[in-house]
Amino acid sequence: MPEAVVVESLVKTYDGINAVDGISFSVGRGEVFALLGPNGAGKTTTIEIIECIRSLTSGSVSVLGNDVTKMRDVPKIKRRIGVLPQDFSIFENLKVWEVVDFFASLYGCSGNVSSVLSMLDLTKDRNKNFDSLSGGMKQRVGIASAVVHEPEVVFLDEPTTGLDPKSRRDVWKFIRELKGKGKTVILTTHYMEEAQVLSDRVGIIADGKIRVIDAPANLIRSYGGLKKVVLELKSGGSKERIIEEYGATESNGKLTVYLKDDQELKRLIADAEYEDVEVITPTLEDVFLKIVGFRLKEDGA
């Protein structure tokens, strides 16, 4: 897969402290890549260097074959990327369509406004003032503004913050459509489910260093831990045997077992005479917890 973004030995220093400490990774064209990390981990600094907003201290970054440190390359990069900042804002008295049209006009492509509004379910709200919108609606207008010029690489910083569950799923659908068009999407989010569902690969950054990069399923398999199985046995079921053989623990009449793979799960199910069984599989949030040491709050705090 050709590479849209290449980061090599990137360092950014503030007051003698490395906020980004020699990280390297690449993002393929047409890939959805999520960069996850706690506040202060260096992810925002990294993304802003790739977006040509901040300068780097050392190392190299290229976007679509262009060097972010070369003045002649920076305008080429900016024309070919779209950016949704976490706190998107614009002139408040503009109508929704005017906000998106303003960004389209910067790239000479105003004819694309109606189709983008339609894709993000904003057509019915096109004549509302931006300042009258909810936070979630403003976020969707921000996404429309970021993609109206058909960029090749799209940076989405917390794209579903403030959205209700349906609107969040609509944005997920739109991100999948971007991928289907061959766009590269670089995503930062505090919603672990979002990263797990949408991303081809995930990078976790902490203390300025990339700790792991891999497909979500591979990360869960390597770092997520054991499957948790909760069994409610039938009356007269062989509780003691399950406890002895599988190391189960009992609470409130139910047995809890931790298993390493699906083969063990199949064997347990075949062995047990149960009324009910619940299987809780590890998630990307469990991976994050193991690597970073705490869970992110979904409000972004």
Buried (B, 14 or more C-beta within 10 A) or exposed (E): EEBBBBBEEBBBBEEEEBBBBBBEBBBBBBBBBBBBBBEEBBBBBBBBBBBBBBEBBEBBBBBBEBBBBEEEBBEBBBEBBBBBBBEBEBEEEBBBBBBBBBBBBEBEBBEBBBEBBEBBBBBEBBEBEBEEBEEBBBBBBBBBBBBBBBBBBBBBBBBBBBBEEEBBEBBBEBBBEBBEEEBBBBBBBBBBBBBBBBBBBBBBBBBBBBBBBBEBEBBBEEBBBBBBBBBBBEEEBBBEEBBEEBEBEBEEEBBBBBBEEEEBBEEBEEEBEBEEBEBEBBBBBBBBBBBBEEEBEBEEE
